Amino acid sequence: MDIAFFRPNFKELDIMNSKTPYESPRQRVWNAIRKNREEFTIALIADEGNATYESAREFVSRLMKADFVTCTKVQNKEKFFNLINDVGYTYPSFNKKGELIPSMSGNKAMWNTLRITKMALNAYELSAISSTDSQKIAVETANNYLISLHQAGYLKIVKESKVTGGKAKYVLLPEMNTGPKPPQIQRVKHVFDPNTNQVMFAERPELEEELKHGTILGEFNA
């Protein structure tokens, strides 16, 4: 279902045209957890993260099971937590079973390949060079990474893709070799560079994500 049609009174443009890069509800809650790492409650991070209480509670529950946060005390039936495993800007992701999804290792391998080889590569070549016996990188994963980095201005195309299925070749621009940490492709289709602490590319926010976990659109629609 088309979300914008379903809720026609949303002022999407207030969010989409903001000069501040969009962050998903889960990312905002993770930011709030990192900010209040010594002590926080569900209500606090839900409020600071513009997320629903239930979404924040579910996220913290998964973080506890994965040993990212721990409950330090219960006071007047309210639980207090602290952050014990800070993995940086990008929030930990979980699958439908609640299992932690390993995130940046594949991206780091591909980023290293682009930086070290300085070669023009297509997705097939990047996948083959960056894969190891213990970690196989799918061609489609490599292709999506190349496309995202190109959109963010890291790469230039040196050979266009073919209609018959051939993949485009990309090369890393020398001035965009920003450091050893891989630019991170966010779930809301951001490219975040931890070397410069900047969002380099951002597509429009996913309204469905806001409807499911956030409160921002509800504020605009009030």
Residue pairs with C-beta under 8 A, 6 or more apart in sequence:
3 207
3 208
3 211
4 10
4 12
4 207
7 207
7 211
7 217
7 221
9 221
10 207
10 217
10 220
10 221
11 220
11 221
12 205
12 207
12 217
14 220
15 22
15 205
15 210
15 216
15 217
15 220
16 22
16 204
16 205
21 190
21 199
21 202
22 188
22 190
22 202
22 204
22 205
23 31
23 188
23 190
24 186
24 187
24 188
24 205
24 206
24 209
24 210
24 213
24 214
25 49
25 50
25 51
25 52
25 55
25 209
25 210
25 212
25 213
25 214
25 215
25 216
26 51
26 55
26 59
26 91
26 187
26 209
26 213
27 90
27 91
27 186
27 188
28 48
28 49
28 50
28 51
28 214
29 45
29 46
29 49
29 51
29 55
29 56
29 59
29 91
30 49
30 59
30 90
30 91
30 92
31 48
31 49
32 40
32 44
32 45
32 48
32 49
33 40
33 45
33 60
33 63
33 69
33 83
34 83
34 86
35 48
36 44
36 45
36 48
37 82
37 83
37 86
38 82
38 83
39 72
39 80
39 81
39 82
40 80
40 81
40 82
40 83
41 78
41 79
41 80
41 81
42 53
42 56
42 57
42 60
42 79
43 53
43 78
45 51
45 56
45 60
46 52
46 53
46 55
46 56
46 57
49 56
50 214
50 215
50 216
50 219
51 213
51 214
51 215
52 213
52 214
52 215
55 212
55 213
55 214
60 69
60 81
62 92
62 94
62 98
63 69
63 92
64 70
64 71
64 81
65 98
66 92
66 94
66 100
67 84
67 85
68 83
68 84
68 85
68 87
68 92
69 81
69 82
69 83
69 84
69 85
70 81
70 82
70 84
71 79
71 80
71 81
72 80
72 81
72 82
73 79
73 80
74 80
88 194
89 184
89 192
89 194
90 103
90 104
90 184
90 186
90 192
92 100
92 101
92 103
93 100
93 101
93 103
93 187
94 100
94 101
95 101
103 184
104 182
104 184
105 135
106 130
106 135
106 137
106 141
107 145
107 182
107 183
107 184
107 185
108 181
108 182
109 130
109 131
109 132
109 135
109 137
110 126
110 130
110 137
110 142
110 145
110 182
111 181
111 182
111 183
112 130
112 180
112 182
113 121
113 126
113 129
113 130
114 121
114 126
114 149
114 155
114 170
114 171
114 172
115 172
115 177
115 180
117 129
118 171
118 172
119 125
119 171
120 158
120 159
120 169
120 170
120 171
121 129
121 146
121 169
121 170
121 171
122 146
122 159
122 166
122 167
122 168
122 169
122 170
123 139
123 140
123 142
123 143
123 146
123 167
124 139
124 142
124 167
125 169
126 137
126 142
126 145
126 146
127 137
127 138
127 139
127 141
127 142
130 137
130 142
131 137
139 167
143 167
144 185
145 185
146 155
146 168
146 170
148 185
148 189
148 191
148 201
149 155
149 170
149 172
149 183
149 191
150 156
150 157
150 170
151 191
151 201
152 183
152 191
152 200
152 201
153 173
153 176
153 200
153 201
154 172
154 173
154 176
154 183
154 191
154 200
155 170
155 171
155 172
155 173
155 176
156 170
156 171
156 173
157 168
157 169
157 170
158 169
158 170
158 171
159 168
159 169
160 168
161 167
161 168
178 193
178 195
178 196
179 193
179 194
179 195
179 196
180 195
181 193
181 194
181 195
183 191
183 192
183 193
183 194
183 200
184 190
184 191
184 192
184 193
184 194
185 191
186 192
188 202
188 203
188 205
188 206
188 209
189 202
189 203
189 206
190 199
190 201
190 202
190 203
191 199
191 200
191 201
191 202
192 198
192 199
192 200
193 199
193 200
207 217
210 216
210 217
211 217
